[in-house]
């Protein structure tokens, strides 16, 4: 029994699909993290700090970094058996979903704000307090949208290894969940869960 448990923990999944997706995630990590840090440094040095557009751009870069720093975890999840706790699985899932939704919300806010600046300049003037409230509410909304995805994320036992993945329900259950909360439909499949193809 112990040998079976140890072999499950040490098992790997080096299929072509997993290697390709892991390589893509590694490339995104190596380019994305330094790139977004460079964007933050450039904006802080060369742009005015009291501009709401600048604050939104910084928020977008921060959300991207938050999402990208989880990629090594998902690379490990692709290639090896998930050996840490279920709470860690849910934590990293929250991080991915929340940052992804925050990016979408920030881009939406940026587009609407720029539209207001052009069409109704007098409406686009906001106090610091209102700007801060908008930024915080964007993150709160992203966290709420992350809920359905996190609730269905568990440690799944596959044929060769354990992985942090989504519990697959019936099509009717999934459709009902999407109708109740469209955020359940996942904005980005950053986890590249191609390993599910190997289990089918």
C-alpha positions, -999 to 999 in steps of 0.1 A, spaced: 0 0 0 29 23 9 47 15 -23 16 23 -43 13 57 -26 49 65 -32 48 55 -68 17 77 -72 35 107 -58 66 102 -79 48 94 -112 52 117 -141 32 125 -172 57 134 -200 34 132 -230 38 154 -260 7 175 -251 20 181 -216 55 189 -227 42 214 -253 18 231 -229 45 232 -202 70 248 -226 45 275 -236 37 282 -199 75 284 -192 79 308 -221 51 330 -209 66 331 -174 101 340 -186 88 368 -209 58 379 -190 71 385 -155 102 406 -165 81 424 -191 54 434 -167 79 445 -141 96 466 -167 63 482 -176 56 491 -139 91 506 -135 87 526 -168 52 539 -158 63 549 -123 94 568 -137 79 585 -167 42 591 -161 23 613 -137 12 595 -105 -21 614 -102 -36 600 -134 -64 574 -131 -54 558 -165 -19 553 -151 -34 536 -120 -54 513 -142 -23 504 -163 -4 496 -131 -33 475 -118 -33 456 -151 4 449 -149 1 438 -113 -28 414 -121 -8 399 -150 23 393 -127 1 377 -101 -13 353 -127 21 346 -143 39 337 -110 16 307 -106 28 292 -139 57 271 -124 31 255 -101 9 245 -131 40 233 -150 47 210 -121 11 199 -121 13 190 -157 44 169 -155 44 154 -120 19 142 -95 4 169 -73 21 163 -39 9 193 -19 -24 199 -1 -58 204 -15 -59 238 1 -29 248 -20 -47 236 -51 -76 259 -43 -53 287 -33 -34 287 -66 -67 284 -85 -80 315 -67 -49 333 -76 -52 324 -113 -90 331 -116 -89 363 -96 -60 378 -115 -75 368 -148 -109 384 -140 -91 414 -126 -73 419 -159 -106 417 -178 -123 441 -154 -94 465 -155 -93 466 -193 -130 472 -194 -127 500 -169 -98 515 -189 -119 515 -221 -149 530 -204 -128 557 -187 -111 567 -220 -145 568 -237 -157 592 -210 -126 614 -213 -133 618 -250 -171 621 -251 -178 637 -217 -146 652 -202 -165 667 -173 -178 633 -161 -143 617 -162 -130 639 -133 -129 618 -102 -116 622 -67 -88 600 -53 -112 584 -30 -135 574 -59 -106 561 -79 -94 540 -50 -130 526 -45 -132 516 -82 -99 498 -81 -108 479 -49 -143 471 -62 -127 456 -93 -106 432 -73 -136 423 -50 -157 416 -81 -129 394 -96 -127 375 -63 -165 369 -63 -163 357 -100 -136 332 -90 -159 314 -66 -176 289 -89 -143 278 -104 -126 273 -71 -155 253 -57 -151 227 -84 -113 225 -82 -100 194 -64 -71 170 -64 -81 145 -91 -68 110 -93 -59 101 -129 -47 69 -144 -10 76 -137 -9 106 -112 -28 130 -91 -34 165 -104 -50 197 -93 -80 198 -117 -116 205 -122 -143 180 -111 -163 171 -143 -200 172 -137 -228 163 -161 -234 187 -190 -267 198 -175 -251 207 -142 -224 227 -160 -249 245 -181 -270 254 -150 -239 267 -133 -230 289 -163 -265 302 -166 -266 311 -129 -231 327 -130 -215 333 -164 -181 337 -147 -181 299 -143 -172 297 -180 -135 305 -173 -121 337 -190 -87 321 -197 -76 285 -197 -42 293 -183 -38 259 -167 -36 243 -202 -52 211 -188 -44 190 -218 -36 162 -194 -74 155 -193 -71 143 -228 -47 116 -217 -72 104 -190 -101 101 -214 
